[in-house]
């Protein structure tokens, strides 16, 4: 039987990452997968990354990667995995596919991004690892002013739905308060 998969959704600064870390705090070995990438020259971003690192137990390992399908499929590593976050992963995928550009999106970028999202959702559904993923809830905000912003919002919303469908537990974090959206016994 698969171990529980948990998706935590919330807005910016809602407490979703902190709560995700608390869910696995009693585990001595966790693989923390950071999808944010490096942003050279951005001091604010560096401080945010440092705060995240400081909160984690020293025994946890960190992987900075967007190769989430491989991480989820790694049967040789029995440690739980915490992915933070799917929104930043999607940003990297859209960068790789050139999907911010309208012409590229219409000329194959959409299909490329959707294929990567489908592969991630399938890897999430098929993982044998205990897994926790963090993502931004985008369905409660304003409608983005640009086509690229709307396609990001729509794509992340669909990815969140696919991951939630394959999760035993879905939590929504609002102002640091955790609401259970879905809970299936395993």
C-alpha positions as CSV (number, residue, x, y, z in Angstrom):
1,X,0.0,0.0,0.0
2,X,1.2,3.5,-0.8
3,X,2.2,5.8,2.0
4,X,0.1,8.9,2.4
5,X,0.5,11.8,0.0
6,X,-0.4,15.2,1.3
7,X,-1.0,18.4,-0.7
8,X,-0.9,21.7,1.2
9,X,-2.4,24.6,-0.6
10,X,-2.4,28.3,0.5
11,X,-1.6,31.8,-0.5
12,X,1.7,33.6,-0.2
13,X,2.9,33.7,3.4
14,X,-0.1,31.7,4.6
15,X,2.1,29.3,6.7
16,X,1.8,26.3,4.3
17,X,5.6,25.6,4.1
18,X,5.9,25.7,7.9
19,X,3.0,23.4,8.3
20,X,4.4,21.0,5.7
21,X,7.6,20.8,7.7
22,X,5.7,20.2,10.9
23,X,4.0,17.2,9.3
24,X,7.3,15.5,9.0
25,X,9.1,17.0,11.9
26,X,9.4,13.7,13.8
27,X,11.1,11.9,10.9
28,X,14.9,11.8,11.3
29,X,15.5,11.6,7.5
30,X,13.5,13.6,5.1
31,X,14.4,14.6,1.6
32,X,13.4,18.3,1.2
33,X,13.1,19.2,-2.5
34,X,13.5,22.9,-3.1
35,X,12.2,23.9,-6.6
36,X,12.9,27.6,-6.3
37,X,16.2,27.6,-8.1
38,X,18.9,30.2,-7.5
39,X,18.3,33.9,-8.0
40,X,21.8,35.4,-8.1
41,X,21.9,39.0,-6.9
42,X,18.4,38.9,-5.2
43,X,19.2,39.5,-1.5
44,X,15.6,39.2,-0.4
45,X,15.3,35.8,-2.1
46,X,18.5,34.6,-0.4
47,X,17.1,35.6,3.0
48,X,13.8,33.7,2.3
49,X,15.8,30.6,1.4
50,X,18.0,31.0,4.5
51,X,14.9,31.2,6.7
52,X,13.5,28.0,5.2
53,X,16.8,26.2,5.7
54,X,17.1,27.4,9.3
55,X,13.7,25.9,10.2
56,X,14.6,22.4,9.0
57,X,16.2,19.8,11.2
58,X,19.9,19.3,10.5
59,X,19.3,15.6,9.8
60,X,17.1,16.4,6.8
61,X,18.7,16.4,3.3
62,X,18.0,19.1,0.7
63,X,17.9,18.6,-3.1
64,X,17.6,21.7,-5.3
65,X,15.9,20.2,-8.4
66,X,12.9,20.4,-10.6
67,X,13.2,16.7,-11.6
68,X,10.3,15.8,-9.3
69,X,9.3,12.7,-11.3
70,X,12.7,11.1,-10.7
71,X,12.6,12.0,-7.0
72,X,9.1,10.5,-6.6
73,X,10.1,7.3,-8.5
74,X,13.3,6.7,-6.4
75,X,12.5,3.4,-4.7
76,X,16.0,3.2,-3.4
77,X,15.5,6.1,-1.0
78,X,12.9,5.2,1.6
79,X,12.9,8.7,3.2
80,X,9.7,10.8,3.1
81,X,9.9,13.6,0.6
82,X,8.7,17.2,1.0
83,X,8.4,19.2,-2.2
84,X,8.3,23.0,-1.8
85,X,6.7,24.1,-4.1
86,X,4.7,23.1,-7.2
87,X,4.2,26.8,-8.2
88,X,7.9,27.3,-8.4
89,X,8.3,24.0,-10.3
90,X,5.7,25.2,-12.8
91,X,7.5,28.5,-13.2
92,X,10.7,26.6,-14.1
93,X,8.8,24.4,-16.5
94,X,7.3,27.3,-18.2
95,X,10.7,29.0,-18.4
96,X,12.2,25.8,-20.0
97,X,9.4,25.6,-22.5
98,X,9.3,29.3,-23.4
99,X,5.7,29.2,-22.4
100,X,5.5,32.8,-21.3
101,X,5.6,33.9,-24.9
102,X,2.1,33.9,-26.6
103,X,3.4,32.6,-29.9
104,X,5.5,29.8,-28.3
105,X,2.6,28.8,-26.1
106,X,0.4,28.4,-29.2
107,X,3.1,26.8,-31.2
108,X,3.7,23.8,-28.9
109,X,4.6,25.3,-25.6
110,X,1.1,24.5,-24.1
111,X,1.4,20.9,-25.1
112,X,5.0,20.7,-23.7
113,X,3.9,22.2,-20.3
114,X,0.8,20.0,-20.1
115,X,2.9,16.9,-20.8
116,X,5.3,17.8,-17.9
117,X,2.3,18.4,-15.6
118,X,0.7,15.1,-16.6
119,X,4.1,13.3,-16.0
120,X,4.4,14.9,-12.5
121,X,0.8,14.1,-11.6
122,X,1.4,10.5,-12.7
123,X,4.6,10.3,-10.7
124,X,2.8,11.7,-7.6
125,X,0.0,9.1,-8.0
126,X,2.5,6.3,-8.4
127,X,5.0,7.1,-5.7
128,X,5.6,4.6,-3.0
129,X,7.2,7.2,-0.8
130,X,5.4,9.2,1.9
131,X,5.2,12.6,0.2
132,X,4.1,16.1,1.1
133,X,3.9,18.8,-1.5
134,X,3.3,22.6,-1.1
135,X,1.6,24.7,-3.7
136,X,-0.1,28.1,-4.1
137,X,-3.8,28.1,-4.2
138,X,-4.5,30.3,-7.2
139,X,-8.3,30.1,-7.5
140,X,-9.1,32.8,-4.9
141,X,-7.1,35.7,-6.3
142,X,-7.6,38.3,-8.9
143,X,-7.6,37.5,-12.6
144,X,-4.1,38.2,-13.9
145,X,-3.8,41.1,-16.3
146,X,-1.7,39.3,-18.9
147,X,-2.2,36.2,-21.0
148,X,1.0,34.7,-19.6
149,X,-0.3,35.3,-16.0
150,X,-3.6,33.7,-16.8
151,X,-2.1,30.7,-18.4
152,X,0.2,30.2,-15.4
153,X,-2.8,30.5,-13.0
154,X,-4.9,28.1,-15.1
155,X,-2.2,25.6,-15.5
156,X,-1.3,25.6,-11.8
157,X,-4.9,25.2,-10.9
158,X,-5.2,22.1,-13.1
159,X,-2.0,20.7,-11.7
160,X,-3.2,21.3,-8.1
161,X,-6.4,19.4,-9.0
162,X,-4.5,16.5,-10.5
163,X,-2.2,16.2,-7.5
164,X,-5.1,16.6,-5.0
165,X,-7.0,13.8,-6.8
166,X,-4.1,11.5,-6.2
167,X,-3.6,12.6,-2.6
168,X,-4.9,10.9,0.5
169,X,-4.9,14.3,2.3
170,X,-5.4,17.8,1.1
171,X,-5.0,20.7,3.5
172,X,-5.7,24.4,3.0
173,X,-3.7,26.9,5.0
174,X,-5.2,30.3,5.6
175,X,-3.6,32.9,7.9
176,X,-1.7,30.0,9.6
177,X,-4.8,28.0,10.2
178,X,-5.1,24.6,8.6
179,X,-8.3,23.4,7.1
180,X,-8.8,19.8,6.0
181,X,-10.2,19.6,2.5
182,X,-9.7,15.9,2.0
183,X,-8.8,13.0,4.3
184,X,-8.7,9.4,3.2
185,X,-7.6,6.7,5.6
186,X,-4.8,4.5,4.4
